[in-house]
């Protein structure tokens, strides 16, 4: 009997899949931290025979080589992917067989040039029961086509149009199992919160399939795309060359205040994972507030240059928080983490080091006063058009555009909910710009008072 298990990485909006047939399995598009899954398979008596990659990933470091090192599995991927490590190259109609299942490659360029989907057959004489669609057909949308650079976007958009129509010819009941889902910047806009779907459901409701005109489709791929994190530029080269094998999650070491001070003086960035109100009330000079939740690492990737040495300040229990923070950072290639401040800000203050603070507010305090205050809107998108008279700088652009901001009076940082506004406020505070962070509520609450 065959079964497909879905593993969702909420922090990146992605899915990995384990296709199990008897006591053998294939793992599709694994995250780097797949060690727990490998252990689970071993304890269940399931051998991972293959690791399948649908494309060279732009949003995370692949776990394929980690799984191969732990299990001896064969890494298989698109024949046109220029991987620099040994792998089984799969072209159109190439097949692998394990247990009682056959997996057949289907070349589906568009999201990337080499992109390949995989059809699953319980019986090669029957229709496919499922298709792993990676970044081609998503639930309610499709993968974006601009991640390989402007010179290739239109060509890939046209390829994606043809790919989607080819996938739409599969039987209605075929399960669609995409890698990218809600929360992934690899999607070309909004994606359903559902993680999987069927070909029939998508043919009826997915705008990328109901749009029959190629020029209209391509036009939509070339304009209005949401921004993607700067760290994306580094993921594909790492995945093509093959990331270093870690063999398990590294353990972060606790650091004394003097060590943190020295590292910061040497260029390390302090990232504080505590809640926004606690951070604003007392934080290390130069630190950035990024609450340790599902979006922690992806937001680090927006505002901290790739390769920067990091030092963490963490909520309690610090050891558990350090483990979670490290896993998230490893997924996007931020490996240079020196450790975390032992004892937190209390230890820092006890060692005679200064703490900084900035003011916080609810949106209600700003409502009705927008015209008389300097407001900075850091949302990545402004579907309502924004509030007239406010400064608009997406958070991902803010570090390089701080010099554009006036410094003659206080700036009120605002976003949709307070999450990004607090990160922005910490960046302004680091730059010596007086700031108030609107940490509860956001632009929608203010629009009715404009």
C-alpha positions as CSV (number, residue, x, y, z in Angstrom):
1,X,0.0,0.0,0.0
2,X,1.2,3.5,-0.9
3,X,0.9,6.6,1.2
4,X,2.0,10.2,0.9
5,X,2.9,12.2,3.9
6,X,3.0,16.0,3.8
7,X,5.6,17.9,5.9
8,X,4.9,21.7,5.9
9,X,7.6,24.2,6.8
10,X,5.3,27.1,7.9
11,X,8.2,29.6,8.2
12,X,8.9,29.3,4.4
13,X,5.5,28.4,3.2
14,X,6.8,25.2,1.7
15,X,5.9,21.5,1.6
16,X,8.1,18.4,1.4
17,X,6.6,15.0,0.7
18,X,7.4,11.4,1.8
19,X,6.0,8.8,-0.7
20,X,6.0,5.4,1.1
21,X,5.4,2.2,-0.7
22,X,5.8,-0.9,1.4
23,X,9.0,-0.5,3.4
24,X,10.6,1.9,0.8
25,X,10.2,5.6,0.2
26,X,11.1,8.6,-1.8
27,X,11.5,12.1,-0.2
28,X,10.5,15.0,-2.4
29,X,12.1,18.5,-2.0
30,X,13.4,18.0,1.6
31,X,14.3,20.8,3.9
32,X,17.8,20.9,5.3
33,X,16.7,19.9,8.8
34,X,15.2,16.5,7.7
35,X,17.1,14.6,10.4
36,X,14.0,13.9,12.5
37,X,12.2,12.6,9.5
38,X,15.1,10.2,8.7
39,X,15.1,8.9,12.3
40,X,11.3,8.4,12.1
41,X,11.6,6.4,8.9
42,X,14.4,4.3,10.4
43,X,12.3,3.5,13.5
44,X,9.3,2.5,11.3
45,X,11.5,0.2,9.2
46,X,11.1,2.4,6.1
47,X,14.2,2.9,3.9
48,X,14.5,6.1,2.0
49,X,15.6,5.0,-1.5
50,X,15.4,8.3,-3.4
51,X,15.5,12.0,-2.8
52,X,13.7,13.8,-5.6
53,X,14.3,17.5,-6.4
54,X,11.8,19.3,-8.6
55,X,14.1,22.2,-9.3
56,X,17.1,24.1,-8.0
57,X,15.5,25.9,-5.0
58,X,15.7,29.6,-4.7
59,X,14.1,29.9,-1.2
60,X,15.9,27.4,1.0
61,X,19.0,25.2,1.2
62,X,18.1,21.7,0.1
63,X,18.3,18.8,2.5
64,X,19.0,16.3,-0.3
65,X,22.7,15.8,0.6
66,X,21.9,15.6,4.3
67,X,19.5,12.7,3.6
68,X,21.9,11.0,1.3
69,X,24.6,11.1,3.9
70,X,22.4,9.7,6.5
71,X,20.6,7.0,4.5
72,X,22.6,6.3,1.3
73,X,19.6,7.4,-0.8
74,X,20.1,8.3,-4.4
75,X,19.6,12.0,-5.1
76,X,17.6,12.4,-8.3
77,X,16.7,15.7,-10.1
78,X,16.1,17.4,-13.4
79,X,18.4,16.4,-16.2
80,X,18.9,20.1,-17.1
81,X,19.9,21.1,-13.5
82,X,23.6,21.9,-13.5
83,X,24.3,20.2,-10.2
84,X,28.0,19.9,-9.3
85,X,27.5,16.7,-7.2
86,X,26.7,13.1,-8.2
87,X,23.0,12.6,-8.9
88,X,20.6,10.7,-11.0
89,X,19.5,13.0,-13.9
90,X,15.9,12.5,-14.9
91,X,14.6,13.7,-18.3
92,X,11.2,13.4,-19.8
93,X,9.6,10.0,-19.2
94,X,12.5,8.6,-17.2
95,X,11.3,6.4,-14.3
96,X,12.3,5.2,-10.9
97,X,10.6,2.2,-9.3
98,X,10.6,1.3,-5.6
99,X,8.2,-0.8,-3.5
100,X,5.1,-1.0,-5.6
101,X,5.2,2.4,-7.1
102,X,6.6,4.0,-10.3
103,X,7.6,7.7,-10.5
104,X,7.9,9.2,-13.9
105,X,9.6,12.5,-14.7
106,X,7.6,15.2,-16.6
107,X,9.6,18.2,-17.7
108,X,7.7,21.3,-16.7
109,X,9.8,24.4,-17.2
110,X,8.6,27.8,-16.1
111,X,9.3,28.5,-12.5
112,X,12.9,27.6,-13.4
113,X,14.3,26.4,-16.7
114,X,15.1,22.9,-15.4
115,X,11.9,22.5,-13.4
116,X,10.6,18.9,-13.5
117,X,7.4,17.4,-12.0
118,X,6.9,13.8,-11.0
119,X,3.9,11.6,-11.8
120,X,3.1,8.8,-9.4
121,X,1.7,5.5,-10.7
122,X,0.4,2.7,-8.5
123,X,0.2,0.6,-11.6
124,X,2.0,1.8,-14.8
125,X,-1.0,0.6,-16.8
126,X,-3.3,3.1,-15.1
127,X,-3.6,6.9,-14.8
128,X,-1.3,8.7,-12.4
129,X,-2.7,9.0,-8.9
130,X,-0.6,12.1,-8.0
131,X,1.8,14.6,-9.4
132,X,4.5,16.5,-7.4
133,X,4.4,19.9,-9.1
134,X,7.1,21.8,-7.2
135,X,6.8,25.4,-8.3
136,X,4.7,24.9,-11.4
137,X,1.0,24.4,-10.6
138,X,0.2,25.6,-7.0
139,X,-3.0,25.7,-5.1
140,X,-4.9,28.6,-6.7
141,X,-1.9,30.0,-8.5
142,X,1.5,29.2,-10.0
143,X,5.1,29.6,-9.3
144,X,6.7,33.0,-10.2
145,X,9.0,33.1,-13.2
146,X,11.3,36.0,-12.4
147,X,13.8,34.3,-10.0
148,X,16.3,33.5,-12.7
149,X,16.8,37.2,-13.6
150,X,15.0,39.7,-15.8
151,X,16.6,38.4,-19.0
152,X,14.8,35.1,-18.6
153,X,11.5,36.1,-17.1
154,X,9.4,36.4,-20.2
155,X,10.8,33.2,-21.7
156,X,10.1,31.3,-18.5
157,X,6.6,32.8,-18.3
158,X,5.8,31.5,-21.7
159,X,7.2,28.1,-20.7
160,X,5.1,28.2,-17.5
161,X,1.9,28.9,-19.6
162,X,2.6,25.8,-21.7
163,X,3.5,23.7,-18.6
164,X,0.3,24.6,-16.8
165,X,-1.9,23.6,-19.8
166,X,0.0,20.3,-20.0
167,X,-0.6,19.6,-16.3
168,X,-4.3,20.5,-16.8
169,X,-4.6,17.5,-19.2
170,X,-4.1,15.1,-16.3
171,X,-7.2,13.3,-15.0
172,X,-9.4,15.3,-12.7
173,X,-8.7,13.0,-9.7
174,X,-4.9,13.4,-9.9
175,X,-3.6,14.8,-6.6
176,X,-1.6,18.0,-7.1
177,X,1.3,18.1,-4.5
178,X,3.1,21.5,-4.8
179,X,6.3,22.4,-2.9
180,X,5.4,26.1,-2.7
181,X,2.3,27.2,-0.8
182,X,0.8,30.0,1.3
183,X,3.5,32.1,2.7
184,X,6.1,31.3,0.1
185,X,7.6,34.2,-1.9
186,X,8.2,31.7,-4.8
187,X,4.5,32.0,-5.6
188,X,3.3,34.6,-8.1
189,X,0.9,36.3,-5.7
190,X,-1.7,34.9,-3.4
191,X,-2.0,31.1,-2.8
192,X,-4.7,29.2,-1.1
193,X,-4.1,28.1,2.5
194,X,-4.8,24.5,1.4
195,X,-1.6,22.6,0.9
196,X,-2.7,20.1,-1.7
197,X,-5.4,20.0,-4.4
198,X,-6.5,18.0,-7.5
199,X,-6.2,18.7,-11.1
200,X,-10.0,19.0,-11.5
201,X,-10.3,21.5,-8.8
202,X,-7.5,23.7,-10.2
203,X,-8.9,23.5,-13.7
204,X,-12.2,24.9,-12.5
205,X,-10.9,27.6,-10.1
206,X,-7.2,28.5,-10.7
207,X,-6.9,31.8,-12.5
208,X,-3.6,30.6,-14.2
209,X,-5.6,27.8,-15.8
210,X,-8.8,29.7,-16.6
211,X,-6.8,32.3,-18.4
212,X,-6.6,31.0,-21.9
213,X,-4.7,33.8,-23.6
214,X,-1.0,33.5,-23.5
215,X,-0.2,37.2,-23.8
216,X,-2.6,37.9,-20.9
217,X,-0.9,35.3,-18.8
218,X,2.6,36.5,-19.6
219,X,1.6,40.1,-18.9
220,X,0.5,39.0,-15.4
221,X,3.8,37.2,-14.8
222,X,5.8,40.3,-15.7
223,X,4.0,42.9,-13.5
224,X,2.7,43.3,-10.0
225,X,4.8,40.5,-8.5
226,X,5.5,40.9,-4.8
227,X,9.1,41.4,-3.7
228,X,11.2,38.5,-2.6
229,X,13.8,38.4,0.1
230,X,17.4,39.4,-0.9
231,X,18.8,36.1,0.4
232,X,17.1,34.3,-2.5
233,X,20.0,35.4,-4.7
234,X,22.3,33.1,-2.8
235,X,20.2,29.9,-2.6
236,X,20.4,28.6,-6.1
237,X,24.3,28.8,-6.3
238,X,24.5,26.9,-3.0
239,X,22.0,24.3,-4.1
240,X,23.7,23.8,-7.5
241,X,27.1,23.3,-5.9
242,X,25.8,21.2,-3.1
243,X,25.6,22.6,0.5
244,X,27.9,21.3,3.2
245,X,26.6,18.3,5.1
246,X,26.1,19.1,8.8
247,X,25.0,15.7,10.0
248,X,22.6,17.2,12.5
249,X,21.6,20.5,14.1
250,X,24.5,22.4,15.6
251,X,24.3,23.5,19.2
252,X,24.6,27.3,19.9
253,X,26.8,28.3,22.7
254,X,25.9,30.8,25.4
255,X,28.1,33.9,25.3
256,X,29.1,36.3,28.1
257,X,28.4,40.0,27.7
258,X,32.0,40.8,27.0
259,X,32.1,38.3,24.2
260,X,28.9,39.7,22.7
261,X,30.3,43.2,22.9
262,X,33.5,42.2,21.2
263,X,31.6,40.3,18.4
264,X,29.4,43.3,17.8
265,X,32.4,45.6,17.6
266,X,33.8,43.3,15.0
267,X,30.8,43.5,12.7
268,X,28.4,40.9,14.1
269,X,24.7,41.7,14.0
270,X,22.8,41.2,17.2
271,X,19.3,39.8,16.5
272,X,16.8,39.9,19.4
273,X,14.1,37.2,19.3
274,X,12.1,38.5,22.3
275,X,8.6,40.0,21.9
276,X,8.3,43.5,20.5
277,X,7.2,45.3,23.7
278,X,10.0,43.8,25.8
279,X,12.5,44.7,23.1
280,X,11.4,48.3,22.9
281,X,11.6,48.7,26.7
282,X,15.3,47.5,26.9
283,X,17.6,46.2,24.2
284,X,21.2,46.0,23.3
285,X,22.5,49.0,21.3
286,X,22.6,48.2,17.6
287,X,20.3,45.1,17.9
288,X,17.4,44.3,15.6
289,X,14.1,43.1,16.9
290,X,12.8,40.0,15.2
291,X,10.4,38.0,17.3
292,X,11.1,34.2,17.3
293,X,8.0,32.9,15.5
294,X,7.5,31.1,12.2
295,X,8.7,34.2,10.2
296,X,11.9,34.7,12.2
297,X,14.5,33.5,9.7
298,X,12.7,34.9,6.6
299,X,12.6,38.4,8.1
300,X,16.3,38.1,9.1
301,X,16.8,37.3,5.4
302,X,15.1,40.6,4.5
303,X,17.1,43.0,6.6
304,X,20.5,41.3,7.4
305,X,23.0,40.9,4.6
306,X,23.7,37.2,3.7
307,X,26.8,35.9,5.3
308,X,26.8,38.4,8.2
309,X,27.9,37.0,11.6
310,X,25.0,36.8,14.0
311,X,24.6,36.9,17.8
312,X,21.2,36.2,19.3
313,X,19.3,37.5,22.3
314,X,16.6,35.0,23.0
315,X,13.4,34.5,25.1
316,X,13.3,31.9,27.8
317,X,13.9,29.0,27.8
318,X,17.0,30.2,25.9
319,X,18.2,26.7,25.0
320,X,15.0,25.7,23.3
321,X,14.8,29.1,21.6
322,X,18.4,28.7,20.4
323,X,17.5,25.4,18.8
324,X,14.5,26.8,17.0
325,X,16.3,29.9,15.8
326,X,19.2,27.9,14.5
327,X,17.1,25.5,12.5
328,X,15.2,28.3,10.8
329,X,18.5,30.1,10.0
330,X,20.1,27.0,8.6
331,X,17.2,26.5,6.2
332,X,18.1,29.7,4.5
333,X,21.9,29.4,4.7
334,X,22.6,31.7,7.6
335,X,25.2,29.5,9.3
336,X,27.5,32.0,10.8
337,X,25.8,32.3,14.2
338,X,28.4,32.8,17.0
339,X,26.0,32.0,19.9
340,X,23.5,33.7,22.2
341,X,23.8,36.2,25.1
342,X,23.8,34.1,28.3
343,X,21.4,35.6,30.8
344,X,19.9,38.0,28.3
345,X,19.6,41.7,28.9
346,X,19.7,41.3,32.7
347,X,23.2,39.9,32.4
348,X,24.2,42.6,29.9
349,X,23.0,45.4,32.3
350,X,24.6,43.6,35.3
351,X,27.9,43.7,33.4
352,X,27.6,47.5,33.3
353,X,26.6,47.7,29.6
354,X,24.0,50.2,28.5
355,X,20.6,49.4,27.1
356,X,18.5,51.4,24.7
357,X,14.8,52.0,24.5
358,X,12.2,53.5,22.1
359,X,8.6,54.4,22.4
360,X,5.7,52.2,21.4
361,X,2.1,52.9,20.6
362,X,-1.2,51.3,19.4
363,X,-2.6,52.4,16.1
364,X,-5.4,54.1,18.0
365,X,-2.9,56.6,19.4
366,X,-1.9,57.6,15.8
367,X,-5.4,57.6,14.4
368,X,-6.6,61.1,13.7
369,X,-3.0,62.5,14.0
370,X,-1.4,61.1,10.8
371,X,-1.3,64.5,9.1
372,X,0.7,66.1,11.9
373,X,3.1,63.3,12.4
374,X,5.8,61.7,10.2
375,X,4.6,58.2,9.4
376,X,6.8,55.5,7.8
377,X,4.8,52.6,6.2
378,X,7.0,49.5,5.8
379,X,4.6,47.0,4.4
380,X,5.9,45.0,1.5
381,X,2.7,45.7,-0.4
382,X,0.1,48.5,-0.1
383,X,-3.1,47.2,-1.6
384,X,-5.1,50.1,-0.2
385,X,-2.8,52.5,-1.8
386,X,-1.4,53.7,1.4
387,X,-2.1,56.8,3.6
388,X,-1.5,60.1,1.8
389,X,1.4,62.0,3.1
390,X,3.2,59.0,4.6
391,X,6.7,57.8,3.7
392,X,6.5,54.4,2.0
393,X,9.6,52.1,2.2
394,X,9.2,48.3,2.2
395,X,11.0,46.8,5.1
396,X,13.4,44.8,2.8
397,X,14.6,48.1,1.2
398,X,14.9,50.0,4.5
399,X,18.5,49.1,5.5
400,X,19.9,50.6,2.3
401,X,17.5,53.6,2.2
402,X,17.9,54.8,5.8
403,X,19.9,57.8,4.4
404,X,16.7,59.0,2.7
405,X,14.8,59.4,5.9
406,X,14.6,62.9,7.5
407,X,16.0,63.1,11.1
408,X,14.6,66.4,12.2
409,X,11.7,64.9,14.1
410,X,10.3,61.6,15.3
411,X,9.2,59.0,12.8
412,X,6.2,56.7,13.5
413,X,6.9,53.2,12.0
414,X,3.7,51.3,11.0
415,X,2.9,48.2,9.0
416,X,-0.1,45.8,8.9
417,X,0.1,44.4,12.4
418,X,3.2,45.8,14.2
419,X,5.6,42.9,13.4
420,X,7.5,44.7,10.6
421,X,7.0,48.1,12.2
422,X,9.0,47.0,15.2
423,X,11.8,45.6,13.1
424,X,11.9,48.9,11.2
425,X,11.9,50.9,14.5
426,X,14.9,48.9,15.6
427,X,16.7,49.7,12.4
428,X,15.9,53.4,12.8
429,X,17.0,53.3,16.5
430,X,20.3,51.7,15.4
431,X,20.8,54.6,13.0
432,X,20.1,57.2,15.7
433,X,16.8,58.3,14.3
434,X,14.1,59.0,16.9
435,X,11.2,56.6,16.4
436,X,7.9,55.3,17.8
437,X,6.9,51.8,16.8
438,X,3.2,51.1,16.3
439,X,3.3,47.6,17.7
440,X,-0.4,46.9,17.8
441,X,-2.7,47.5,14.8
442,X,-1.7,49.0,11.5
443,X,-2.5,50.9,8.3
444,X,-6.0,49.5,8.0
445,X,-6.9,50.9,11.4
446,X,-5.6,54.3,10.3
447,X,-7.3,54.4,6.9
448,X,-10.7,55.1,8.4
449,X,-9.3,58.2,10.2
450,X,-7.6,59.8,7.2
